[in-house]
């Protein structure tokens, strides 16, 4: 029995594959089971054209058996088997795929798509085994042959005895090392877990003899070990069933079984796409945020299957970041996989599926918002922040997809409203969509800046999330209406008598306001008579793109830049304080300095901004009291 060497190119490829291609050793079992499934599928396709061959699905299966004493793991199938020539060509030449050749020679249909395409999956066995033995008898042949390779150092092929058609792969599992515990691949519970993870939806039964403790017959507390053959896989995936035969409970059970979450999903989407790209998907919109959702540790992505075989646990390319809360799976025959079937090629099919999924999720959320408002608000409470980040990220490229999904608290409705709902209620004379920012609704409602907009009867959106104002700056306009902060220098509200009085007073008190600006040099850009204040004595407004609330948020960030809003101190000319300021300007410059600093500090406190020198502030208060 002469040992044959792998071809030089194949030898190098084999070494590279064992050491580099696969990131997880457990993948070997997925590959061998997929090959076994292909072998059974080949009989199915032969039966389509051979009247003498009857395909009875119940007669076909895959069996996994572990022998811990002899350190062997055996994978047996009742598939088409291999001749001596097949063993030589398919196992002696690495990267020559018998399944791929079979696909090219036969018309594949009826949902029985052959999985293999690269011809390297078999050799993943050498990651966990030092001896690999293949015993096979081909359909229609009276002979059986044994292919064997030790430490991937060449191989032998000899005749052997085998009664039934099919293939038996025997792996002698490696001994444990300091870095690897190979014993786990002989443990039934571990094998069961790997099969459920990767091969649960292989269309043929995957069987294993399982030992269990059962109550001894006639005894109430005495147990005995019992062994029975169990089918470990589900076989028919839920996504290949008709939607009409599935209930919400079926979908929710799938959600729990796959451990997508421990909450009750708000909605599910069952997609059967048959167009430019063919795929099936079941997607879930969760009710609650995972504990790590807003952390760097959170991994987005959908489970990805190719013909029912799990390829990736989390395929991040299928979801945009702003829909990263979506859980579920995608199964497609059209995907271009890399050589290890662990990663996807970045190809047209993947992009088409991702685009289609994005549109389906958006449409579903819009439907919930329209028809199930309470449910949508529950969802938005958990994931609305992520949608707003989606608007802000990538320079607003996704704003058109997301702006109609946003909700903000309304000053009039006293509840969350959409931008569309706000604009639909705007009076004809209202130029802008007004908003006010603050730490809470209660704080916002006490802001002096909202008085003028409120008195005009205009609705305001309250921004309490630190991302709100940044997202709105990116949107800029909604249905041709610009957004305007109530703290902006120009609110675009028509002048009235009080505005004219403010203009007159500002002109007459030009020197007073300039003197106050000098006192506050470096703190505010100017001091002016306010057109927005009604009852409050003072407030801060901002000119330019950076608002006061944005300044607070930016300064709170790690490694923050020294970004400042261009602040203006506004004085209410109808308040008694204004008369005191005028009197101090004419008679007591020191008192004017005191009053100016106090008013500025008061405005800072109203905005929730830090006071630079609290001791100086308390001393100024004491000076007034004395």
Steps between C-alpha positions, in 0.01 A plus 500: 500500500694797370440838654414773251605858557273798466609714209748768602246780449238303689741430783570871548130583476418232756755634747375854450139394538555307822691788656341810350173472312263395777474721806318243714586131517141399567424589137634159394178328605288744301712431191484121528124501562449735202700261282285211625184695415640567151562127456135423573383784275697344214289185527189719492611661174596165350151376578351787299650360179528129583171311495665201671592710803234588756584771754329425829603786730433298816785264405765773505675640804830611650631345820761631744664265749771570758720228650680660793700187584657484154492879445308468173216705357307345211270676254298260287264580212277293273584716202631424152842380615832521316685274262877454514527763228280740698718453809810565296364809327292657776717422805841473339480834323417777743259771383346277234136488597297198400184683603588799284559273200172321569314834509643593162398166348146490638208738509453593864143584605221421748685670786763223528798718422836327535698685767867435424687708246867522596594142588701594808245442777595134543856593595383708797491159673879520535457793739377256766615158378844348446361209295208531259347186349232493229316177419265532204288290268358673194144463373489221239838358598584165659832624632590712801823690567681649796682832472726587792741778589710542811601850606406613148826339384387334180224239472424140411205345316429127543201271438286421803171348604183707534150362465297815439532792262632816659801647675648464845756756620698400807706764680759404759482807720827660605627488856449807716768768506563798725316723254225268374259262668417255220302276738202731453446355152430162658242633748139436387367825650766702312433321172129559543562872559718533187243319287214716630704814438614436144300211354158518664330552164679237293207334323587143604495358855827527691491216750704412806475239773438691820533363851250626755412425859147364524293383793533126544181314424308432819718736704419845633854629556743260332640597160673301228698601192303471180626551145280593210550641154386861473464739209688817592395743228171671415542433124223724370580865581213725593588748225429240231150439628201686365406811697140376504590196710697702758363690797641786702575245769709297252707807416541596867609144586761523224617832649545339842653177366764695308560715809464822306370654821311434820228756438186473290570627147277788395477384141635237261562510126497184290660573161502267199682694230509359148636761263842636417621308803328204667493478877283423800511696822327523835565827680391617843459846649568454874309668778792587729861606449765237577704596807805582283315659207650847540854374566796415280462134599164463323523302176237560236418254226267230377564127495596404148422162346585357161256222412411452864861481621611771741782704347524791742360567847481874443525633146533873565494587129131414481391780735572872506616623840177687564303174468747301708225414748341259249550131575448202276643302211546493123533190284606522136631273227642795306780602733862494390687351795871498559697178513423429867129577475547712812506837326324663211647645191384861477300451188192627323267239653590597854444868427164429338383295799617769744322775304182298481508421873558866587194603297287223653593608855430866423162414346410282799588775749295755305208259505525455878524877546186552294286211622633403844611827656527375856716209390722731294551739791600202712755404233618862466564528871750214463657572162413858398841624604661265248280635221609854584864395493428351158381840379811671634761248385661497156425869445126440484501263203223294666281789618235446231458139610467585867346846549142373479573245773605761757281615788540799734300629795252773402438810713135501386409133475692409817611175335734371232425619146659445160640779284221441252237545771667822617519654151141404420383717795716806428310831454549669163699787654746268679834499317699246699479172692585622849682292756641545850781293653561407860565223749131427556154613395455666839820703458412604145156626602668740744739646243453876442575454130177313429273790608472679167439184293252377757313834506465485122325166542762310306572135578852410612689172494687427821845343457615314811741253341857616445492383136173680413636837400792352306261280300270792425793715384573228244138480380495884477160507326188288510244554225667832417471620861825585677563415864553789740616487862306725738844622613595617152577866450224546241178306557335626182194624684331816370577822687245641741492808726734345758751417226495864384552612859798261528653648186451852638643415843797321344576812301459730799694271734773417254770625734354303794499173308847563361627561854340174616661319204838636607444375856415154359775500237592144398178365652237636260527652156249775580225626731169612353137577575294182476203456264412159645485554878166578663532439873859390553772764546777335300594210276772378269451449129743370241605611157649258247473123461607397851222543754549524875365148551740365237789671679405324824490160330827548313681613814380191687659268244839337560788687333257777412606799298451846649183557297295796612168643393504864392300624799294818525371635831143623454343748745126536549440876463153463656641363824590709805856372474548702182424825684755408767760439229435843344525670838824322583647593160428869566594513868710203617732316259607254772138402560450457124794260500340309790155486337642391164695211649200390707267503199751306292541240775122479536471432126763225529308335783176509298678321214657243732849621414780489760598813692868576465542645849226406751682686781494825304130446429415456868708809589306701237171387657625612840591845363138554398371387838728728702 
